[in-house]
Amino acid sequence: MKTHYLLLLLLLSLWYSCQAPEKTVVIDNSGAEQLMLVFDDAERIYVEPGQAKEVKLQFGKRRMKINNETEEEFYLDPDFDYLISPLRNTYYIETVHYFTSQRARERYYNNYAPAVTTVEGWELNGDFRKVENELAIKKTWQYGLDRSVSENLRMSNNLKKDHFKVGKIYRKEDLLDMVRAGMLKQIEEAVKEKEKK
């Protein structure tokens, strides 16, 4: 009897260790309409337009039905965090450099030229990586999608380091809107400067 109990305990612990953990993911709806997502024919989640919603999901092999139409099968590796993009939209991940002083900034840029990346036909200052047509995007960024750097970034107390990098994710449309707004601001400032002369 004792052997059966130990065997049952061993089997239960083995079964439990094989189960994928439940973790938080972000589901992004950058579309214009509400999304209804059904996971494994059971769990139903609604995501509003423009919303990046945090939800807990069981990791491992999953099935997701989008608005009772398209069904997708994917795998969430428990060793990573994810952004789920049901509409498979395009995102850009920027590597942002932060410096502890102006001197550190100058020293860095004396050794490395500032990055310039072509984004949707425009040359932008910065190091951007395009991610497109992916359903489950492994998280390699620290902030973005309505989260500011101050919410998610903790600066290291390592005083030997005068420079560090973090990643920021943008929806393609949000990045392009930001670029257009920056261009308009530059034009307005140039017109005001010209009017002063």
N, C-alpha and C positions, 0 to 999 in steps of 0.2 A: 504494500500500500504506500509506503514511504517513497519507493522508487517511482510509482505512478505520479505521485504528487510532485516530485522533483522534475520528472519528465514534462509534466504539464506546465510547471513554472518555467522551465527552460524554453518550451515551445512558445509560450506567451511572451516571454522577453524577446525571443528571436523575432516573432511576428511584429511586436511593437517597434523594435529597432529597424525593421525594414520599411515601416511606414514613413512616408515623406512628411516633414514638418509643415505646420501652417505658418506662413509668414505674410508680412505686409507687402503688397505691390501697389503701384500707382496705375490706374486705368485712365487714359487720356482720350477725351472726346473733343477733337478740334473741329468737328463737323457742325452743321447748322441745326441738326435735329437730335432729340433725345435718343440714346441707345439703350436697348434692353438686351442684356447679356445673360445667357443661361449657361451655367457651367455644369457639365456632366449630367444634363437633364434634370438638375435639381436646384442648385443655388441660382437665384435670380438677382441681378444687380442692374440698377438704372443709373445712367450717367448723363447728366444734362449737357447741352451744347457748351463748349468752351471750358468744361470742368475737367480738372485732373483730380480724380477721386482715389483716396487711399482705402484699400479693402484688404481683408485677410483672406488668403487662399491657401488651399492645400497644394504643396509643391509636388512635382512629379509629372507624370503624363496626364494631360487635361484635354477636355473637349469643350469648345465654347461655341454656342450658337448666337449669332448676331441678328437681333430683330426677327427672330423665328425664321430666318432665311438661310444665310450663309453659315455653314458649320466649319470650324477650324479645329485642327488637332495640333497640340504643341507640347513642349516639355519645359518645365521650370526646374532648373538645377538648384537644389537647396543651398549650394555654396555661393550663390549670387543673389543680388536684388534686381528687380525688373521694373520696366515701364511696359505696360500692355497697350498697344496701339491697334484697336479693333479695325480702324479704317486704313491701317498701314500707311499713315501719313509720313511726310518727310520732316526730319528734324536735323538740326545742326548742333554739334557739341563743340563749344569753344574752350580752348585752354587759356585761362586767364592768369596772368602773372601778377603777383603782389610782392612788394618790396618793403623792407623795414625802414628804409631811408632813401632820400634822393640820391645819395652817394652810391648806394647799392644798385639803384636803377641805372645810373650812368655807367657803373662798372659792368653790369650785365650787358647793356646795349653797346658798349665798346667792343665786346667779344662776340655778340650775336646780333645780327640784323633783325629788326622787328619783322614778324611774319606778315605776309600778305597772302590772302586766300581769295580765289574766285568763287563767289557765291551767286548762283543763278545769273551769271553773266556780269556781275559787278565785282570789282576788286575791292576787298575790304581789308583794313588793317586788323590783323588778328589771325590766330591759328584755329581754323574751323574744320571739322570733319563732318561729312554728310552721312546721314543714316536714312535709308529709304526702303520702303516696301518690307518692313520687318514687323511681325506681330508682337513678339516678345523681345524687347531690347534690353540687353544686359546693362546694368547701371555702371557707368564710368564717370559720372559727374557728381558734384556735391550740391548744386543748387540750380534753380530755374523752374519753369512752369509754375509761376505765381509764388515761388519761395525766394526770398532774398538771401544774399550771402550772409547777412547777420543772423538769420534764423538757423542756418545749417553749417556754418563754418566756425571752427574753434581754432584759433591761432596757436601754434605750438610755442612752448616756452623755450625752445632750443635756440639760445642766443648765438650759436655758431652759424646758424642759417640766416642769411640776409635776404633770401628770396624763396618763395614757394609758389606752386602752381595748383590751381583748382579748376575743375570743369564746370561749365554752365551749359545747360541744354535749352534750346529754343525750338518752338514750332517754326517751320519755315515761314509761315505767314507773319508770325509775330516778329521774327528777325527782319523780314523785308519791310514791315511797317516801321520798325525802329530805324532802319537805314533811311527810309523815305523821310521820316520826321527829322532826322539829323541833317539830311540834305536841305530840307525846307528851312530849317533854322539857320544853316550856313548862308543860304541865299538871302534870308531876311536881314541877317547881320551885315552882309555885304552891301545890300541896298541902303540900310541905315548909315553905314560908314560913307557910302558914296554921297548920300544926301547931306552929310555934315560938311563935305568939301565944297 
